[in-house]
Amino acid sequence: MPVLVASDLDRTLIYSAAAVALTMPDARAPRLLCVEVHEARPLSFMTETAAQLLTDLGDAALFMPTTTRTRKQYQRINLPGPPPKYAVCANGGHLLVDGATDHDWHARVLARLADECAPLAEVQEYLAKTADPLWLRKQRVAEDLFAYLVVERELLPEEWVKELAAWAENRGWTVSLQGRKIYAVPKPLTKSAAVREVARRTGAELTLAAGDSLLDADLLLAADRGWRPGHGELADAAWAAPQITALPERGVLAGERILREFLRDCRGTRPA
């Protein structure tokens, strides 16, 4: 039976220049491979060692990118290794099979959202009414499923985020602050539901996962084993679960470590 490896991408396996967090002298820094270009500029990176590990992982397991990115944003990424047969986009709102949307899955997601949480329009209205132009830079809707703001993080009041989270909680939504973005996402819109569906389809008996944000918590809990890096919302909250390993590495080197852990488990070489 295949091993299913479901991993978040941004700040888990791939990193922007601002997030690589290299602390060694420049002459000892690892070589980086660009894996995403946007508007003719390099945007996301992994180490060359991580790129080789990911290529090896693609041969050893069923690797499935599992991201909050929209389909368009995901398709900008050019990961090394075999093209993934399955990918999860929009935090579980879209399941891609050989690069194409599974429309039956998307319809099931929409039905759950209609039944279980407040509509997107209500959340958009609240954000537009309460966000301060002093720190708000952009307000966006992703795939007509959830909303996010781009903010000036140093000007963002913590109290506003807490108030938004409490307001959203009462309407069946959750809030996640990741770098300069604040996500408002319906609670039924989860990565874990899509991962369970792929595990069912493929007959995978072992699921491994990694992620750094609160939106990855359900993904990690759904896995048999999981890892989180030493940065991100989960690390900041000291979030823990029995089957989850908290890694000390931060930044792009955490992505390399996560891939080593995936491969070790896939190959059955983990020490007892």
C-alpha positions in Angstrom: 0.0 0.0 0.0 1.3 3.5 -0.8 2.5 5.9 1.8 0.7 9.3 1.4 2.7 12.3 2.2 0.6 15.5 2.6 2.6 18.6 3.1 1.8 22.3 3.3 4.1 24.4 1.0 4.7 28.0 2.0 7.0 28.3 5.1 7.0 24.5 5.3 8.7 23.2 2.2 9.2 26.4 0.2 10.2 29.9 1.4 10.2 33.5 0.2 13.4 35.4 0.3 12.1 37.1 3.5 11.4 33.8 5.2 14.5 31.7 4.4 15.9 32.7 7.8 19.6 31.9 7.1 21.7 32.6 10.1 25.1 31.3 9.1 27.9 33.4 7.5 27.1 34.1 3.8 30.0 31.9 2.6 28.5 28.9 4.3 24.9 29.4 3.2 23.3 26.6 1.3 22.6 26.9 -2.4 19.0 27.8 -3.1 16.8 26.6 -6.0 14.0 28.9 -7.2 10.8 27.0 -7.5 8.4 29.8 -8.2 8.5 32.9 -10.4 5.8 35.6 -10.3 5.7 38.5 -12.7 9.1 37.6 -14.0 10.7 37.7 -10.5 11.9 34.8 -8.3 9.5 34.3 -5.4 10.0 31.0 -3.6 13.0 28.8 -2.8 14.2 25.6 -1.3 17.7 24.4 -0.8 19.2 22.3 -3.6 19.5 19.5 -1.0 15.8 19.7 -0.3 15.1 19.6 -4.0 16.9 16.3 -4.3 15.1 14.9 -1.2 11.8 15.9 -2.7 12.7 14.1 -6.0 13.6 11.0 -4.0 10.3 11.3 -2.0 8.3 11.4 -5.2 9.8 8.0 -6.0 9.2 6.5 -2.5 5.7 7.8 -1.7 2.6 9.5 -3.0 3.5 13.1 -2.4 0.6 15.5 -2.3 1.0 19.3 -1.9 -1.6 20.5 0.5 -2.0 24.3 0.4 -4.2 27.3 1.2 -3.1 28.8 -2.1 -5.6 29.2 -4.9 -5.2 26.9 -7.9 -3.7 29.8 -9.9 -1.2 30.5 -7.2 -0.3 26.8 -6.8 0.2 26.4 -10.5 3.0 29.0 -10.5 5.1 26.6 -8.4 7.5 24.3 -10.2 8.5 21.6 -7.7 11.3 19.2 -8.5 10.5 15.5 -8.9 7.6 13.7 -10.5 4.4 15.8 -11.0 2.1 15.1 -8.1 -1.0 13.1 -9.1 -3.0 14.8 -6.4 -2.9 18.3 -4.9 -5.1 20.1 -2.4 -5.7 23.8 -3.1 -7.8 26.5 -1.4 -7.4 24.8 2.0 -9.3 21.8 0.8 -11.8 23.6 -1.4 -10.3 22.1 -4.6 -8.8 18.6 -5.1 -6.7 18.4 -8.2 -6.3 15.1 -9.9 -3.5 15.1 -12.6 -3.8 18.9 -12.5 -7.5 19.1 -13.1 -10.2 20.1 -10.6 -12.4 17.2 -9.2 -15.8 18.9 -9.6 -17.6 16.3 -7.5 -15.4 17.0 -4.6 -15.8 20.8 -5.0 -19.6 20.4 -5.0 -19.5 18.4 -1.8 -17.4 21.1 -0.2 -19.8 23.8 -1.2 -22.8 21.9 0.2 -21.0 21.6 3.6 -20.2 25.3 3.7 -23.8 26.2 2.9 -25.0 24.0 5.7 -22.5 24.7 8.4 -21.3 28.3 8.5 -22.1 31.9 7.8 -21.8 33.0 4.1 -18.6 34.5 2.7 -20.5 37.8 2.0 -21.1 38.4 5.7 -17.4 37.9 6.5 -16.4 40.2 3.6 -18.7 42.9 4.9 -17.3 42.7 8.4 -13.7 42.9 7.2 -14.4 45.9 5.0 -16.2 47.6 7.9 -13.6 47.0 10.6 -10.2 46.9 8.9 -8.3 50.2 9.2 -6.8 51.7 6.0 -3.8 52.7 8.2 -2.6 49.1 8.1 -4.7 47.4 5.4 -3.0 47.0 2.0 -5.3 44.6 0.2 -8.5 42.7 0.7 -9.0 39.5 -1.4 -11.3 36.6 -1.9 -9.8 33.2 -2.8 -11.8 31.0 -5.1 -15.1 32.3 -3.8 -14.4 30.2 -0.7 -12.6 32.4 1.9 -11.2 35.8 2.4 -7.8 37.2 3.3 -6.2 40.6 4.0 -2.7 41.8 3.3 -1.5 44.1 6.1 1.4 46.1 7.4 2.2 43.7 10.2 4.0 46.2 12.4 1.0 48.5 12.4 -1.6 45.7 12.9 -3.2 45.9 16.4 -3.3 42.5 18.2 -6.6 43.3 19.7 -8.2 43.7 16.3 -7.1 40.2 15.3 -8.5 38.8 18.6 -11.8 40.5 18.1 -12.0 39.2 14.5 -11.2 35.7 15.7 -14.0 35.8 18.3 -16.5 37.2 15.8 -15.6 34.6 13.3 -15.7 31.7 15.8 -19.4 32.4 16.5 -20.2 32.1 12.8 -18.3 28.9 12.0 -15.2 30.5 10.7 -11.5 30.5 11.8 -8.8 33.1 11.6 -5.1 32.6 10.9 -2.3 35.2 10.9 0.6 34.2 8.6 3.2 36.8 8.0 1.5 39.8 6.3 -1.7 37.9 5.6 -4.8 37.4 7.8 -7.0 34.5 6.6 -10.7 34.1 7.4 -11.6 30.5 6.5 -14.8 28.5 7.0 -14.3 25.8 9.6 -15.6 23.0 7.4 -13.0 24.0 4.7 -10.2 21.8 5.8 -7.1 20.2 4.3 -7.7 17.1 6.4 -11.0 16.2 4.7 -9.3 16.2 1.2 -6.4 14.2 2.5 -8.7 11.6 4.0 -10.5 11.4 0.6 -7.2 10.8 -1.2 -6.1 8.2 1.4 -9.5 6.4 0.7 -9.0 6.5 -3.0 -5.4 5.3 -3.0 -5.7 2.7 -0.2 -2.8 4.4 1.7 -2.3 2.8 5.1 0.2 5.4 6.3 -0.2 9.2 6.1 2.6 11.6 6.9 2.1 15.4 7.1 3.8 18.7 7.8 2.7 22.3 8.3 3.4 25.5 10.2 0.2 27.4 10.6 -3.1 27.0 12.5 -4.7 26.1 9.2 -2.4 23.0 9.2 -3.4 21.8 12.6 -6.3 19.6 11.3 -4.0 18.2 8.6 -1.4 17.2 11.2 -4.0 15.6 13.5 -5.4 13.6 10.6 -2.0 12.1 9.9 -0.4 9.0 11.4 2.8 11.1 12.0 3.6 14.7 11.4 6.1 17.4 11.8 6.0 21.2 12.4 9.0 23.6 12.0 10.4 25.8 14.7 8.7 28.9 13.2 5.1 29.8 12.4 1.8 30.0 14.3 1.9 26.4 15.6 5.4 27.0 17.0 4.5 30.3 18.5 1.5 28.7 20.3 3.7 25.7 21.4 1.0 23.6 19.7 1.6 19.8 20.3 -0.1 16.5 19.8 1.2 12.9 20.5 2.0 12.0 16.9 3.5 15.4 16.0 7.3 16.1 16.2 8.2 19.8 16.9 11.5 20.4 15.0 14.0 23.0 16.2 15.0 24.1 12.6 13.6 27.4 11.4 13.3 28.8 7.8 14.4 27.0 4.7 16.5 24.5 6.6 13.3 23.3 8.4 12.0 22.4 4.9 15.1 20.3 4.3 14.7 18.5 7.7 11.0 17.8 7.1 11.8 16.1 3.8 14.5 14.0 5.5 11.9 12.9 8.1 9.4 12.0 5.4 11.9 9.9 3.5 13.1 8.1 6.7 9.6 7.0 7.5 8.7 6.0 3.9 11.8 3.8 3.8 11.2 2.4 7.3 14.6 3.4 8.6 13.4 5.3 11.6 15.2 4.1 14.8 13.0 2.3 17.4 
